Amino acid sequence: MRTLVAASLLALAAAASCGGGDGGGAVTPKEPDAGAAPPAGPLCRDGAPAPYPSSASLATGVLPDLAFDGVAGEVRARDFFEPCAARARLLVVRTSAGWCGTCRWHAQHSGELAELDVADRLVLLDLVVAGDDNLPATAKDAAAWLQRVERPGVVAADPAFQLAPLNAGARAPLPLIALVDTRTMSIRDVLNDPPEELLAARIEAAIAALDGAAAPAPASPPLKDGRFTREQWDLIRGMRLDELGTPPHDPTNAKVEDAAAAALGARLFGDTELAASQVSCASCHRAGQHFQDGAAQSHDGVAPLDRNAPSLLLASFSRWQFWDGRADSQWMQALGPPENDREMASTRLRVAHQLFDRYRGEYEALFGPMPPLDDASRFPADGKPGDAAWAAMAPLDQAAATRVFVGYGKAIAAYEWSLRVGPTALDRYGGGDLGALDDASKDGLLAFFRSGCAQCHYGPRLTDDAFHVIRLPTGRRDGQADPGRAAGVPQLLASDFLETGAFSDAPGDTHGVAALAVVPPSMLGAFKTPPLRGVAQTAPYGHGGTIGTLAEMTALLATAGLDPSSPLAIGATEPWVATFDDAARGAITTFLKTLTAEPAAQ
């Protein structure tokens, strides 16, 4: 952990107002320089600081004495209060989230504020409301954010999003930035995801107003292609396919990048003999349909399901699998459908016997000798945990059969790891070919940014891989609202196939599974952000598959999801989910129609 010498993001050491620490400790007010003008703060009486304003509230425009969980201890608003300072300073309070793409951009460009003429009069307080998966932020998440901020100041967790009222009832995207006069703690300005040049201009104007001086004339920032700010263009460039690279290596699957394993997995993916139902992975994830089935809820299994089958293209990049994240690896995901009575309705023993009888040579070349599955006295033809036949087996034989079943999942994952897609018009545009998109699509991309979509949909796959509550309609056969992540986590934790378990090739809690022991209320109704690369070809939409077209989807998102009174969804839509008007709806739909993902050879 780096040591911070100052609370100020920007100031020179002489302007330091924070003692040593890791970016989250108490702040010591700046001592006036020798020969400086006498203190002039309105709350300073004969050189003695007044108490923190007792009537402070966000409603009155004065920052209350809020408390936050800092990296190195509690942080309070009062730590930044300096009523007897010789000159006014601005506390730049920036509320962000670990999953937020626009927040990350601002964090990575914080150092630019150090170039302002008023840099020595700025102090930065970064508040983190949620971690990368959108769980309520902790001091650990604040420490992770600290590493993302260029020239960080004080960083603390604010899981309650205590500054939300500054949005004045409107839904606006993150980051939320408030400019606070440290002498009075009055809030001088509030901005949401501002262009860096606008933020700089508003900071300079706020300082000038506090000094009783005229604000400098703001410069007009250059726009790329006549439309996009520097932040937006940087994010567009980050959406290019060539920024994606290969899927992250999965240490829990030693064969994930093995070509022979992928070849075996491709055969198993389409094998209808692995289940008596004749259902295979390919039944619902069809290569000719972008590895999904085009149905609202998949119905090509044994019985209709409750959710839409997502495309498997680029799924190897996702931190979690399934809409509710109930698998922490792709091989764990592949082991779900075979034993699901509504999907393939098979068993691990049947799969193991099929591998022994028909794939033994290929399997053993990859995973080593198989147990004597031809010994019917030890290995029944069918069975899984919960079945009488399985319960009658010796525990060592159960483990041996399960390990063969796990090899099936790891081969499937190796095949899916090999899936790739080709470039699109957006990739060419981000690469500098300004004619790759027509004007309507460019206008739609601009509306996409202005409406806050890039908070969650950024990067080459246009997703944050986090879980959010946006109140999209259920697809459950019983018509009940789908609890999403809140129900998925208990299933995850109960699995034999966690990355921390005995069947992992490198057991370790890289996903933070331990932190999920208590599922927070915010995960009720939360679902994983779907990637938008390929969205033009993968209707219908939503976890329930009930949204037929992109126009219908943008119409629903424009109102921040279903009304709270609707029984078709559960949970509260998150406050940073912005609403937008009909013009933006149409423009965004036009842009989304450009987002294809044609399968391509590796």
C-alpha positions as CSV (number, residue, x, y, z in Angstrom):
1,M,0.0,0.0,0.0
2,R,1.4,3.3,-1.0
3,T,1.8,5.9,1.8
4,L,-0.1,9.2,1.3
5,V,1.7,12.3,2.5
6,A,-1.3,14.6,2.0
7,A,-5.0,14.6,2.0
8,S,-4.9,16.7,-1.1
9,L,-5.0,15.0,-4.4
10,L,-3.1,17.7,-6.0
11,A,-1.2,20.0,-3.7
12,L,2.5,20.3,-3.1
13,A,3.9,18.9,0.1
14,A,3.8,22.4,1.6
15,A,0.0,22.4,1.2
16,A,-0.5,19.1,2.9
17,S,-3.5,18.8,5.2
18,C,-3.4,15.2,6.0
19,G,-1.1,13.2,8.2
20,G,0.7,10.1,7.0
21,G,-1.4,7.0,6.2
22,D,-3.0,5.1,3.4
23,G,-5.4,7.6,2.0
24,G,-8.1,7.3,4.7
25,G,-6.9,8.9,7.9
26,A,-7.9,12.1,9.7
27,V,-7.0,15.4,8.2
28,T,-4.9,18.0,10.0
29,P,-5.9,21.6,8.9
30,K,-3.3,23.4,7.0
31,E,-1.2,25.9,9.0
32,P,-1.1,29.4,7.4
33,D,2.2,30.3,5.9
34,A,4.3,32.9,7.7
35,G,3.4,36.4,6.5
36,A,0.1,35.2,5.0
37,A,-3.0,37.3,5.2
38,P,-5.0,36.9,8.5
39,P,-7.6,34.2,8.5
40,A,-10.8,35.4,6.8
41,G,-13.2,32.4,7.1
42,P,-16.7,33.5,8.0
43,L,-16.9,30.9,10.7
44,C,-13.6,32.0,12.3
45,R,-14.0,34.2,15.4
46,D,-10.9,36.1,16.5
47,G,-8.7,33.3,15.2
48,A,-10.7,30.6,17.0
49,P,-12.6,28.1,14.7
50,A,-16.3,27.7,15.3
51,P,-17.8,24.2,15.8
52,Y,-18.8,22.3,12.8
53,P,-22.1,23.8,11.5
54,S,-24.8,22.1,13.6
55,S,-27.5,22.9,11.1
56,A,-25.6,21.3,8.2
57,S,-27.7,19.2,5.8
58,L,-27.6,18.4,2.1
59,A,-31.0,20.1,1.9
60,T,-29.6,23.4,3.0
61,G,-26.5,23.0,0.8
62,V,-24.0,22.4,3.7
63,L,-22.2,19.1,3.9
64,P,-23.2,17.3,7.1
65,D,-20.6,15.8,9.3
66,L,-20.9,12.4,7.6
67,A,-18.8,9.5,8.5
68,F,-17.0,7.1,6.1
69,D,-15.0,3.9,6.4
70,G,-11.5,5.0,5.3
71,V,-8.6,2.8,4.3
72,A,-6.7,3.8,7.5
73,G,-9.7,4.5,9.8
74,E,-12.8,6.5,10.0
75,V,-13.0,9.6,7.9
76,R,-15.5,12.4,8.7
77,A,-16.5,15.6,6.9
78,R,-15.2,17.6,9.9
79,D,-11.7,16.3,9.1
80,F,-11.7,18.7,6.2
81,F,-13.3,21.7,8.0
82,E,-10.9,24.6,8.3
83,P,-12.8,27.8,9.1
84,C,-9.7,29.8,9.9
85,A,-7.8,29.0,6.7
86,A,-6.2,32.1,5.1
87,R,-7.7,31.3,1.8
88,A,-10.7,29.2,0.8
89,R,-10.0,25.8,-0.5
90,L,-12.3,23.3,-2.3
91,L,-12.9,19.8,-1.1
92,V,-13.6,17.8,-4.3
93,V,-15.9,15.0,-3.1
94,R,-16.2,12.3,-5.8
95,T,-18.6,9.4,-5.4
96,S,-17.7,6.4,-7.6
97,A,-18.2,2.6,-7.8
98,G,-15.7,-0.1,-8.5
99,W,-17.7,-1.5,-11.4
100,C,-18.3,2.0,-13.0
101,G,-16.5,2.6,-16.3
102,T,-17.0,6.4,-16.3
103,C,-15.8,6.5,-12.7
104,R,-12.6,4.6,-13.6
105,W,-11.9,7.1,-16.4
106,H,-12.1,10.0,-14.0
107,A,-10.0,8.2,-11.4
108,Q,-7.3,7.5,-14.0
109,H,-7.2,11.2,-15.0
110,S,-7.3,12.8,-11.6
111,G,-3.7,13.9,-12.0
112,E,-4.8,16.4,-14.6
113,L,-6.3,18.6,-11.9
114,A,-2.7,19.1,-10.6
115,E,-2.0,21.2,-13.6
116,L,-4.6,23.8,-12.7
117,D,-3.5,27.2,-11.4
118,V,-5.6,26.5,-8.3
119,A,-4.1,23.0,-7.7
120,D,-2.7,23.9,-4.3
121,R,-6.2,24.8,-3.1
122,L,-7.9,21.5,-3.8
123,V,-8.4,18.5,-1.6
124,L,-9.8,15.2,-3.0
125,L,-12.1,12.9,-1.1
126,D,-13.0,9.7,-3.1
127,L,-16.0,7.9,-1.8
128,V,-16.7,4.4,-3.1
129,V,-20.3,3.2,-2.9
130,A,-19.8,-0.4,-4.2
131,G,-17.1,-2.8,-5.2
132,D,-16.4,-4.4,-8.6
133,D,-19.4,-6.8,-8.3
134,N,-21.6,-4.1,-6.9
135,L,-21.7,-5.4,-3.3
136,P,-21.8,-2.5,-0.8
137,A,-18.3,-1.0,-0.5
138,T,-16.0,-1.9,2.4
139,A,-12.6,-0.5,3.4
140,K,-11.2,-3.2,1.2
141,D,-13.0,-1.8,-1.8
142,A,-11.7,1.6,-0.9
143,A,-8.2,0.3,-0.8
144,A,-8.7,-1.3,-4.2
145,W,-10.0,2.1,-5.6
146,L,-7.0,3.8,-4.1
147,Q,-4.8,1.9,-6.6
148,R,-6.9,3.1,-9.5
149,V,-6.7,6.8,-8.7
150,E,-4.0,8.9,-10.2
151,R,-2.5,11.0,-7.4
152,P,-5.1,10.0,-4.9
153,G,-6.2,11.9,-1.8
154,V,-8.4,10.4,0.9
155,V,-10.3,7.3,-0.1
156,A,-13.2,5.9,1.9
157,A,-16.2,3.6,1.5
158,D,-19.7,5.0,1.5
159,P,-22.0,2.0,1.0
160,A,-25.1,4.0,1.9
161,F,-24.4,6.5,-0.9
162,Q,-25.0,9.4,1.5
163,L,-24.6,12.0,-1.1
164,A,-27.4,10.7,-3.3
165,P,-29.8,13.6,-2.4
166,L,-27.5,15.9,-4.2
167,N,-29.0,14.6,-7.4
168,A,-32.2,16.4,-6.3
169,G,-34.5,13.5,-7.1
170,A,-33.2,13.1,-10.6
171,R,-31.4,9.9,-11.7
172,A,-28.0,10.8,-12.9
173,P,-24.9,8.7,-13.6
174,L,-21.7,8.3,-11.6
175,P,-19.3,9.7,-10.7
176,L,-21.1,12.3,-8.7
177,I,-18.8,15.2,-7.9
178,A,-19.5,17.9,-5.3
179,L,-17.3,21.0,-4.7
180,V,-17.3,22.1,-1.1
181,D,-15.8,25.2,0.5
182,T,-13.7,23.9,3.3
183,R,-14.1,27.1,5.4
184,T,-17.9,26.8,5.6
185,M,-18.6,23.3,4.2
186,S,-21.1,24.8,1.8
187,I,-21.6,22.9,-1.4
188,R,-20.7,25.2,-4.2
189,D,-21.4,23.0,-7.2
190,V,-22.5,19.5,-8.1
191,L,-21.7,17.6,-11.4
192,N,-22.4,14.2,-12.8
193,D,-19.7,12.6,-15.0
194,P,-18.5,15.9,-16.3
195,P,-16.0,16.2,-19.1
196,E,-12.6,16.9,-17.5
197,E,-12.4,20.3,-19.1
198,L,-15.8,21.3,-17.7
199,L,-14.8,20.0,-14.3
200,A,-11.7,22.1,-14.4
201,A,-13.7,25.2,-15.4
202,R,-16.2,24.7,-12.7
203,I,-13.5,24.3,-10.1
204,E,-11.8,27.5,-11.2
205,A,-15.1,29.3,-11.2
206,A,-15.9,28.1,-7.7
207,I,-12.5,29.2,-6.4
208,A,-12.9,32.6,-8.1
209,A,-16.3,33.1,-6.5
210,L,-14.9,32.3,-3.1
211,D,-12.2,34.8,-3.7
212,G,-14.7,37.5,-4.9
213,A,-13.0,37.5,-8.3
214,A,-14.3,37.0,-11.8
215,A,-14.3,33.5,-13.1
216,P,-11.9,32.8,-16.0
217,A,-13.5,32.4,-19.3
218,P,-14.0,28.6,-19.9
219,A,-12.3,27.2,-22.9
220,S,-14.3,25.2,-25.5
221,P,-12.9,21.7,-25.4
222,P,-12.2,20.1,-28.8
223,L,-14.7,17.4,-29.8
224,K,-13.6,14.2,-31.7
225,D,-15.6,13.9,-34.9
226,G,-17.5,17.0,-33.9
227,R,-19.3,15.1,-31.1
228,F,-17.3,13.3,-28.5
229,T,-15.5,14.6,-25.5
230,R,-12.1,13.3,-24.6
231,E,-13.6,11.0,-22.0
232,Q,-16.1,9.6,-24.4
233,W,-13.5,9.1,-27.2
234,D,-11.2,7.3,-24.8
235,L,-14.1,5.0,-23.8
236,I,-14.9,4.4,-27.5
237,R,-11.3,3.4,-28.1
238,G,-11.5,1.1,-25.1
239,M,-14.5,-0.6,-26.7
240,R,-12.4,-1.9,-29.7
241,L,-12.1,-5.7,-30.1
242,D,-8.3,-5.5,-30.3
243,E,-8.4,-4.2,-26.7
244,L,-9.9,-7.6,-25.6
245,G,-7.0,-10.0,-26.1
246,T,-7.4,-13.6,-25.1
247,P,-9.7,-14.7,-22.2
248,P,-8.1,-14.6,-18.8
249,H,-6.4,-17.8,-17.9
250,D,-8.4,-19.9,-15.5
251,P,-6.0,-21.6,-13.1
252,T,-8.7,-23.8,-11.7
253,N,-8.9,-25.5,-15.1
254,A,-5.4,-26.7,-16.1
255,K,-6.8,-27.7,-19.6
256,V,-8.6,-24.5,-20.4
257,E,-6.1,-23.5,-23.1
258,D,-5.4,-27.0,-24.4
259,A,-6.4,-27.5,-28.0
260,A,-7.0,-31.2,-27.5
261,A,-9.3,-30.4,-24.6
262,A,-11.1,-27.9,-26.8
263,A,-11.5,-30.5,-29.5
264,L,-13.0,-33.0,-27.1
265,G,-15.2,-30.2,-25.6
266,A,-16.6,-29.4,-29.0
267,R,-17.7,-32.9,-29.5
268,L,-19.2,-33.2,-26.0
269,F,-21.0,-29.8,-26.5
270,G,-23.1,-31.3,-29.2
271,D,-23.4,-34.9,-27.9
272,T,-27.0,-35.9,-27.4
273,E,-26.1,-39.3,-25.9
274,L,-24.9,-37.8,-22.6
275,A,-28.5,-37.5,-21.5
276,A,-31.4,-39.9,-22.0
277,S,-33.4,-36.8,-22.9
278,Q,-31.2,-36.4,-26.0
279,V,-30.6,-32.8,-25.0
280,S,-27.1,-31.4,-25.3
281,C,-25.4,-28.0,-24.7
282,A,-26.0,-27.2,-28.3
283,S,-29.7,-27.6,-28.0
284,C,-29.9,-24.2,-26.3
285,H,-26.6,-22.7,-27.4
286,R,-26.6,-23.0,-31.2
287,A,-23.5,-22.1,-33.2
288,G,-25.7,-20.8,-36.0
289,Q,-27.5,-18.5,-33.6
290,H,-24.6,-16.9,-31.8
291,F,-24.6,-19.6,-29.3
292,Q,-28.0,-18.9,-27.9
293,D,-31.5,-20.1,-29.0
294,G,-33.5,-17.0,-29.8
295,A,-36.3,-18.1,-27.4
296,A,-37.7,-16.0,-24.6
297,Q,-37.0,-18.7,-22.1
298,S,-35.2,-21.8,-23.3
299,H,-37.6,-24.6,-24.1
300,D,-35.4,-27.1,-26.0
301,G,-34.5,-28.9,-22.8
302,V,-36.6,-31.4,-20.9
303,A,-39.0,-28.6,-19.7
304,P,-39.3,-24.9,-20.3
305,L,-37.0,-22.8,-18.2
306,D,-37.4,-19.5,-16.3
307,R,-34.7,-17.5,-18.0
308,N,-33.3,-16.5,-21.4
309,A,-30.3,-18.5,-22.7
310,P,-27.4,-16.0,-23.0
311,S,-24.9,-16.2,-25.8
312,L,-21.8,-18.1,-25.0
313,L,-19.6,-16.0,-27.3
314,L,-16.9,-14.3,-25.1
315,A,-18.4,-15.8,-21.9
316,S,-14.9,-16.9,-20.9
317,F,-14.1,-13.3,-20.1
318,S,-16.9,-13.1,-17.5
319,R,-16.0,-13.2,-13.8
320,W,-19.2,-15.1,-13.0
321,Q,-21.5,-17.4,-15.0
322,F,-25.3,-17.6,-15.3
323,W,-27.5,-14.6,-15.0
324,D,-27.4,-14.9,-11.2
325,G,-23.6,-15.7,-11.0
326,R,-24.2,-19.1,-9.4
327,A,-21.0,-20.4,-11.0
328,D,-17.5,-18.9,-10.4
329,S,-15.9,-20.7,-13.4
330,Q,-17.0,-21.7,-16.9
331,W,-16.3,-25.4,-16.1
332,M,-18.6,-25.1,-13.0
333,Q,-21.3,-23.6,-15.3
334,A,-21.0,-26.5,-17.7
335,L,-21.7,-29.0,-14.9
336,G,-25.1,-27.4,-14.1
337,P,-27.3,-28.3,-17.1
338,P,-26.5,-32.1,-17.2
339,E,-28.0,-32.6,-13.7
340,N,-30.8,-30.0,-14.0
341,D,-34.1,-31.9,-14.3
342,R,-35.5,-29.1,-16.6
343,E,-32.5,-28.9,-18.9
344,M,-30.7,-32.2,-19.7
345,A,-32.0,-34.3,-16.9
346,S,-28.9,-36.5,-16.9
347,T,-26.6,-37.6,-14.1
348,R,-22.9,-37.5,-13.4
349,L,-22.8,-41.3,-13.5
350,R,-24.4,-41.4,-16.9
351,V,-22.0,-38.8,-18.3
352,A,-19.0,-40.6,-16.7
353,H,-20.1,-43.9,-18.3
354,Q,-20.5,-42.3,-21.7
355,L,-17.1,-40.8,-21.5
356,F,-15.7,-44.2,-20.5
357,D,-17.4,-46.1,-23.2
358,R,-17.0,-43.6,-26.1
359,Y,-14.3,-41.1,-25.3
360,R,-11.9,-43.0,-23.0
361,G,-8.7,-42.6,-25.1
362,E,-9.2,-38.8,-25.6
363,Y,-10.2,-38.3,-22.0
364,E,-7.4,-40.2,-20.4
365,A,-4.8,-38.5,-22.7
366,L,-6.0,-35.2,-21.1
367,F,-7.0,-36.1,-17.5
368,G,-5.3,-39.4,-16.7
369,P,-6.6,-42.9,-16.0
370,M,-10.3,-43.3,-15.5
371,P,-11.7,-45.4,-12.7
372,P,-13.1,-48.9,-13.6
373,L,-16.5,-47.6,-14.6
374,D,-17.3,-50.9,-16.2
375,D,-17.6,-52.4,-12.7
376,A,-21.3,-52.2,-12.3
377,S,-21.1,-53.3,-8.7
378,R,-19.3,-50.1,-7.9
379,F,-20.5,-47.7,-10.5
380,P,-24.3,-47.8,-11.3
381,A,-25.4,-46.8,-14.8
382,D,-27.1,-43.7,-13.5
383,G,-27.0,-41.6,-10.4
384,K,-26.2,-38.2,-8.8
385,P,-26.2,-36.8,-5.3
386,G,-29.7,-37.2,-3.8
387,D,-30.4,-40.5,-5.7
388,A,-30.5,-43.8,-3.8
389,A,-28.1,-45.4,-6.3
390,W,-25.6,-42.7,-5.6
391,A,-26.0,-42.9,-1.8
392,A,-25.2,-46.6,-1.9
393,M,-21.8,-46.0,-3.5
394,A,-18.6,-45.9,-1.5
395,P,-17.4,-42.3,-0.9
396,L,-14.2,-42.9,-2.8
397,D,-16.1,-44.2,-5.8
398,Q,-18.4,-41.2,-5.6
399,A,-15.4,-38.9,-5.7
400,A,-13.8,-40.8,-8.6
401,A,-17.0,-40.6,-10.7
402,T,-17.4,-36.9,-9.9
403,R,-13.9,-36.2,-11.0
404,V,-14.7,-37.8,-14.4
405,F,-17.8,-35.6,-14.6
406,V,-15.6,-32.5,-13.7
407,G,-13.3,-33.4,-16.6
408,Y,-16.4,-33.2,-18.9
409,G,-17.0,-29.7,-17.6
410,K,-13.4,-28.6,-18.0
411,A,-13.3,-29.9,-21.6
412,I,-16.5,-28.0,-22.4
413,A,-15.0,-24.9,-20.9
414,A,-11.9,-25.3,-23.0
415,Y,-14.1,-25.4,-26.1
416,E,-16.0,-22.3,-25.0
417,W,-12.7,-20.5,-24.2
418,S,-11.7,-21.0,-27.8
419,L,-14.7,-19.1,-29.2
420,R,-13.9,-15.8,-30.8
421,V,-15.8,-13.0,-32.7
422,G,-14.9,-10.8,-35.6
423,P,-14.6,-6.9,-35.6
424,T,-17.5,-4.6,-36.3
425,A,-18.1,-1.1,-37.5
426,L,-17.6,0.2,-33.9
427,D,-14.2,-1.3,-33.8
428,R,-13.2,0.4,-37.1
429,Y,-14.6,3.7,-35.8
430,G,-12.8,3.5,-32.5
431,G,-9.6,2.7,-34.5
432,G,-9.9,6.0,-36.4
433,D,-12.1,5.3,-39.4
434,L,-14.6,8.1,-38.8
435,G,-16.7,6.9,-41.7
436,A,-17.3,3.5,-40.3
437,L,-20.5,4.7,-38.5
438,D,-23.2,6.8,-40.1
439,D,-24.3,10.0,-38.5
440,A,-27.4,8.4,-36.9
441,S,-25.3,5.7,-35.3
442,K,-22.8,8.3,-34.0
443,D,-25.7,10.3,-32.6
444,G,-26.9,7.1,-30.9
445,L,-23.5,6.5,-29.5
446,L,-23.4,10.0,-28.1
447,A,-26.8,9.5,-26.5
448,F,-25.5,6.2,-25.1
449,F,-22.9,8.2,-23.2
450,R,-25.1,11.1,-22.2
451,S,-27.7,8.7,-20.8
452,G,-25.3,7.0,-18.5
453,C,-25.1,3.7,-20.3
454,A,-21.3,3.7,-20.3
455,Q,-21.3,3.4,-16.5
456,C,-22.0,-0.4,-16.9
457,H,-21.5,-1.0,-20.6
458,Y,-17.8,-0.2,-21.4
459,G,-14.7,-2.1,-22.6
460,P,-14.5,-4.4,-25.6
461,R,-17.5,-6.6,-24.4
462,L,-19.5,-3.5,-23.2
463,T,-20.2,-4.9,-19.8
464,D,-18.9,-4.5,-16.2
465,D,-19.7,-8.1,-15.3
466,A,-21.3,-6.8,-12.1
467,F,-24.8,-7.4,-10.7
468,H,-27.5,-4.7,-10.8
469,V,-31.1,-4.1,-10.0
470,I,-32.9,-2.5,-12.9
471,R,-36.3,-4.2,-12.5
472,L,-36.7,-6.0,-15.8
473,P,-39.7,-8.3,-16.0
474,T,-39.6,-11.9,-14.8
475,G,-39.6,-14.9,-17.1
476,R,-40.5,-17.4,-14.5
477,R,-43.2,-19.9,-15.4
478,D,-45.1,-19.2,-12.2
479,G,-45.1,-15.5,-12.9
480,Q,-43.3,-14.6,-9.7
481,A,-40.6,-12.0,-9.6
482,D,-37.1,-13.5,-10.0
483,P,-34.8,-12.9,-7.0
484,G,-31.7,-13.1,-9.2
485,R,-28.3,-12.9,-7.4
486,A,-30.0,-13.2,-3.9
487,A,-31.0,-16.7,-4.8
488,G,-27.9,-17.5,-6.9
489,V,-25.4,-16.9,-4.2
490,P,-26.7,-19.7,-1.9
491,Q,-26.6,-22.1,-4.8
492,L,-23.0,-21.0,-5.5
493,L,-21.9,-21.6,-2.0
494,A,-23.6,-25.0,-1.8
495,S,-21.8,-26.3,-4.9
496,D,-19.1,-29.0,-4.8
497,F,-17.4,-27.3,-7.7
498,L,-16.3,-23.9,-6.3
499,E,-12.9,-22.7,-7.3
500,T,-12.0,-23.1,-3.6
501,G,-12.9,-26.8,-3.6
502,A,-11.3,-30.1,-4.1
503,F,-12.0,-30.3,-7.9
504,S,-10.3,-27.0,-8.7
505,D,-6.8,-27.4,-10.2
506,A,-5.6,-24.4,-8.2
507,P,-7.9,-23.8,-5.2
508,G,-8.1,-20.2,-4.2
509,D,-10.7,-17.5,-3.5
510,T,-9.9,-15.2,-6.4
511,H,-13.6,-14.2,-6.8
512,G,-14.1,-13.3,-3.2
513,V,-16.6,-16.1,-2.5
514,A,-15.9,-15.8,1.2
515,A,-17.4,-12.3,1.1
516,L,-20.7,-13.7,-0.1
517,A,-21.4,-15.5,3.2
518,V,-24.0,-12.8,3.9
519,V,-26.0,-11.7,0.9
520,P,-26.8,-8.0,1.2
521,P,-30.4,-6.8,0.5
522,S,-29.1,-4.9,-2.5
523,M,-28.7,-8.2,-4.4
524,L,-32.4,-8.9,-4.3
525,G,-33.5,-8.8,-7.9
526,A,-29.9,-8.2,-9.2
527,F,-28.7,-9.7,-12.4
528,K,-25.4,-9.7,-14.2
529,T,-24.9,-6.9,-16.8
530,P,-25.1,-8.6,-20.2
531,P,-22.4,-7.7,-22.8
532,L,-23.7,-5.6,-25.6
533,R,-21.3,-6.9,-28.2
534,G,-23.6,-9.0,-30.3
535,V,-26.8,-7.5,-28.8
536,A,-28.2,-6.8,-32.3
537,Q,-28.4,-10.5,-33.0
538,T,-29.4,-12.0,-29.7
539,A,-33.1,-11.0,-29.1
540,P,-35.1,-11.4,-27.0
541,Y,-33.7,-9.5,-24.1
542,G,-33.5,-9.4,-20.3
543,H,-33.0,-12.3,-17.9
544,G,-36.6,-13.3,-18.4
545,G,-36.4,-13.0,-22.2
546,T,-39.6,-11.0,-22.2
547,I,-38.4,-8.0,-24.1
548,G,-38.7,-8.7,-27.8
549,T,-36.8,-5.9,-29.5
550,L,-34.0,-3.4,-28.8
551,A,-36.6,-0.6,-29.1
552,E,-38.7,-2.2,-26.4
553,M,-35.6,-2.6,-24.2
554,T,-34.5,1.0,-24.5
555,A,-38.1,2.1,-23.8
556,L,-38.0,0.2,-20.5
557,L,-34.6,1.4,-19.6
558,A,-35.6,5.0,-20.3
559,T,-37.9,4.7,-17.3
560,A,-35.3,3.0,-15.1
561,G,-37.1,-0.3,-15.3
562,L,-40.6,-1.4,-14.2
563,D,-42.5,0.7,-11.7
564,P,-41.9,-0.2,-8.0
565,S,-45.5,-1.4,-7.8
566,S,-45.1,-4.0,-10.5
567,P,-45.1,-7.6,-9.2
568,L,-43.1,-8.7,-12.2
569,A,-39.8,-7.5,-10.7
570,I,-38.3,-7.3,-7.2
571,G,-35.8,-5.0,-5.6
572,A,-35.2,-1.3,-5.9
573,T,-33.7,0.2,-9.1
574,E,-30.3,1.6,-8.3
575,P,-30.1,5.4,-7.9
576,W,-27.5,5.9,-10.6
577,V,-29.6,4.3,-13.3
578,A,-30.4,7.4,-15.4
579,T,-33.7,8.0,-17.2
580,F,-33.8,9.5,-20.7
581,D,-36.3,10.9,-23.2
582,D,-37.8,9.5,-26.4
583,A,-35.3,11.2,-28.6
584,A,-32.4,9.4,-26.7
585,R,-34.4,6.1,-26.8
586,G,-34.5,6.2,-30.6
587,A,-30.9,7.3,-31.0
588,I,-29.6,4.6,-28.6
589,T,-31.6,1.9,-30.4
590,T,-30.0,2.9,-33.7
591,F,-26.6,2.6,-32.2
592,L,-27.3,-0.8,-30.6
593,K,-28.3,-2.2,-33.9
594,T,-24.6,-1.8,-35.0
595,L,-23.4,-4.1,-32.3
596,T,-22.9,-7.4,-33.9
597,A,-20.6,-10.3,-33.0
598,E,-20.0,-12.8,-35.8
599,P,-18.2,-16.0,-34.6
600,A,-14.7,-16.1,-35.9
601,A,-11.9,-18.7,-35.8
602,Q,-9.3,-18.3,-33.1
